Each structure stands twice: as structure tokens, then as C-alpha cells.
């Protein structure tokens, strides 16, 4: 089997697995403009195809990567054209219901999980102890077996690293 057939099969598999979620996300990004969202999904999958060799080594979900690419495609489109003008006055974009809260929560969870996995084990552990398990600094220090000052320092640097990781994934924090 030649490489082209294999790559095409991979792109089809990506579309089957992530197409619906990616389309819902793109519709939200484009303000309900279904045609533009379809273009965004298509461009996102083209970029995935161009990076298949890198994507195949990743063992986790590709949705955070695809969502980041889709967000960047929309940003690039907006920068290039200012705002998205209608092709003609008669062509009004099809409006759809916004992404359900559950879909938004799931996507946020995927992106945050991916960002957490990019942190060092020590940073991930201290954030898990303090934020996810809702332990005090002292309780976290005892659970991890390090001084409380170390926990405070790790939390500070872990939060900085998490902010950067989230921004790399297109999530802007206040």
C-alpha cells in the first residue's frame, strides 16, 4: 500500500472521529456561519494531513490540536479579510444553535487535560493536590512529602506554566 492511500485513510479516520465535534466548534468560532465553519474544518484537516507524521506519534486525543488549529485558521481569516463579508446580499449565513454547554465543557476539559499533561510531573502533582483535591498548602506538603515553601513555589511556577500551555492551545485567560 502506498503512502498516499495510507495518508488519505488517516485523514478520513480523523474526520470520522473528530469531524462532528470540530464542526460544532468551528460553527461557534465563526459566529454561526456554517459555510465559513466548513471551510475552517477543511483547512484544519488539510493542516492535519500535512502534519500526519507528527500526529501519528501522539498517543492522546487530537481534539486539542485540531481545536487550536481551527481557532488559528479563524484568526488568520479575520486578519486577512478584516471581517467576513457576505458574498452577496441574498446569501445570509445559516444560523445554528450555539454549541451546547456540555460540548463546550467537554472541549474545555480536553484542552485543560492536554495542557496539564504538558507540565512536569512535579507541577502536575502539586496542582492536583491543591486545586483538584482541594487540599491546603500544608496538607499538600504532607501528602507529597516536601516542605510547605516548596509547595508554594511549585504552585506558583506550575500556574505560570499552565497559563502558557493554555495560551499555546488558544485559551486566553484574564
C-alpha positions as CSV (number, residue, x, y, z in Angstrom):
1,X,0.0,0.0,0.0
2,X,1.5,3.3,-0.9
3,X,1.9,6.3,1.4
4,X,-0.8,8.4,-0.3
5,X,-3.5,5.8,0.3
6,X,-2.4,5.4,4.0
7,X,-2.5,9.2,4.5
8,X,-5.9,9.5,2.9
9,X,-7.2,6.7,5.2
10,X,-5.7,8.6,8.2
11,X,-7.5,11.8,7.2
12,X,-10.8,10.0,6.7
13,X,-10.4,8.4,10.1
14,X,-9.6,11.8,11.7
15,X,-12.8,13.2,10.1
16,X,-14.9,10.3,11.3
17,X,-13.6,10.6,14.8
18,X,-13.4,14.4,15.2
19,X,-15.5,15.9,12.4
20,X,-18.7,16.5,14.3
21,X,-17.0,18.0,17.3
22,X,-14.7,20.0,15.2
23,X,-17.6,21.3,13.1
24,X,-19.6,22.3,16.2
25,X,-16.5,24.1,17.5
26,X,-15.9,25.9,14.1
27,X,-19.5,27.0,13.9
28,X,-19.2,28.6,17.3
29,X,-15.9,30.2,16.3
30,X,-17.4,31.7,13.1
31,X,-20.5,33.1,14.9
32,X,-22.8,30.6,13.3
33,X,-21.6,30.9,9.7
34,X,-21.9,27.3,8.5
35,X,-20.1,27.8,5.2
36,X,-17.2,29.5,6.8
37,X,-17.1,26.8,9.5
38,X,-17.0,24.1,6.8
39,X,-14.0,25.9,5.2
40,X,-12.3,26.1,8.7
41,X,-12.8,22.3,9.2
42,X,-11.5,21.6,5.7
43,X,-8.4,23.8,6.3
44,X,-7.9,22.2,9.7
45,X,-7.9,18.7,8.2
46,X,-5.5,19.8,5.4
47,X,-3.1,21.0,8.0
48,X,-3.6,17.7,9.9
49,X,-2.8,15.9,6.7
50,X,0.4,18.0,6.2
51,X,1.5,17.1,9.8
52,X,0.4,13.4,9.8
53,X,4.0,12.3,10.6
54,X,3.9,14.3,13.8
55,X,0.4,13.5,14.7
56,X,0.9,9.7,14.5
57,X,3.4,9.8,17.4
58,X,0.9,11.4,19.7
59,X,-1.0,8.8,21.8
60,X,-3.7,11.0,23.2
61,X,-6.7,12.8,21.7
62,X,-6.1,15.0,18.7
63,X,-9.0,17.3,19.5
64,X,-6.9,19.9,21.4
65,X,-4.5,20.1,18.5
66,X,-7.4,20.3,16.0
67,X,-9.2,22.9,18.0
68,X,-6.1,25.1,18.3
69,X,-5.6,24.8,14.5
70,X,-9.2,25.7,13.8
71,X,-9.0,28.7,16.1
72,X,-5.9,29.9,14.3
73,X,-7.5,29.4,10.9
74,X,-10.4,31.6,12.0
75,X,-8.0,34.2,13.4
76,X,-6.0,34.2,10.2
77,X,-9.2,34.6,8.1
78,X,-10.3,37.5,10.2
79,X,-6.9,39.2,10.0
80,X,-6.7,38.7,6.2
81,X,-10.2,39.9,5.4
82,X,-11.0,42.3,8.4
83,X,-14.4,40.9,8.9
84,X,-16.1,38.2,6.9
85,X,-18.3,40.0,4.3
86,X,-21.3,38.3,2.7
87,X,-20.7,37.2,-0.9
88,X,-24.0,38.7,-1.9
89,X,-26.8,40.4,-0.1
90,X,-29.1,37.4,-0.7
91,X,-26.6,35.0,0.9
92,X,-27.2,35.2,4.7
93,X,-25.2,32.7,6.7
94,X,-27.2,29.8,8.0
95,X,-27.5,30.3,11.8
96,X,-27.4,27.3,14.1
97,X,-27.8,26.8,17.7
98,X,-24.7,27.6,19.8
99,X,-22.6,24.7,20.9
100,X,-24.4,23.1,23.9
101,X,-22.9,23.8,27.3
102,X,-22.0,20.1,27.6
103,X,-20.0,20.2,24.4
104,X,-18.2,23.4,25.5
105,X,-17.4,21.8,28.9
106,X,-16.1,18.7,27.2
107,X,-13.9,20.7,24.8
108,X,-12.6,22.8,27.7
109,X,-11.9,19.6,29.7
110,X,-9.9,18.1,26.8
111,X,-7.8,21.2,26.3
112,X,-7.1,21.7,30.0
113,X,-6.2,18.0,30.4
114,X,-3.8,18.2,27.5
115,X,-2.3,21.3,29.0
116,X,-1.9,19.6,32.3
117,X,-0.2,16.7,30.7
118,X,2.4,19.0,29.2
119,X,3.5,20.1,32.7
120,X,6.3,18.5,34.6
121,X,5.3,15.6,36.9
122,X,6.1,17.8,40.0
123,X,4.0,20.7,38.7
124,X,1.1,18.4,37.8
125,X,1.2,16.7,41.2
126,X,1.1,20.0,43.1
127,X,-1.8,21.3,41.1
128,X,-3.6,18.0,41.5
129,X,-3.1,18.2,45.3
130,X,-4.1,21.8,45.8
131,X,-6.7,22.5,43.1
132,X,-8.2,19.2,42.1
133,X,-8.2,17.6,45.5
134,X,-8.8,20.9,47.3
135,X,-6.1,20.5,49.8
136,X,-4.4,23.3,51.7
137,X,-0.8,24.1,51.1
138,X,0.1,22.3,54.4
139,X,-2.0,19.2,53.5
140,X,-0.4,19.1,50.0
141,X,3.1,19.4,51.5
142,X,2.4,16.5,53.8
143,X,0.9,14.3,51.1
144,X,3.8,15.0,48.7
145,X,6.4,14.8,51.4
146,X,8.1,18.2,50.8
147,X,8.2,21.5,52.8
148,X,5.3,23.9,52.5
149,X,7.6,26.5,51.0
150,X,8.4,24.1,48.2
151,X,4.6,23.5,47.6
152,X,4.0,27.3,47.4
153,X,6.9,27.7,44.9
154,X,5.8,24.8,42.8
155,X,2.2,26.1,42.7
156,X,3.4,29.5,41.6
157,X,5.6,28.1,38.8
158,X,3.0,25.4,37.8
159,X,0.3,28.0,37.4
160,X,2.6,30.1,35.2
161,X,3.5,27.0,33.1
162,X,-0.2,26.1,32.8
163,X,-1.1,29.6,31.7
164,X,1.5,29.4,28.9
165,X,0.3,25.9,27.9
166,X,-3.3,27.0,27.7
167,X,-2.4,30.1,25.7
168,X,-0.5,27.9,23.3
169,X,-3.7,25.9,22.9
170,X,-5.7,29.1,22.1
171,X,-7.2,29.6,25.6
172,X,-6.8,33.2,26.7
173,X,-7.0,33.7,30.4
174,X,-7.8,37.0,32.1
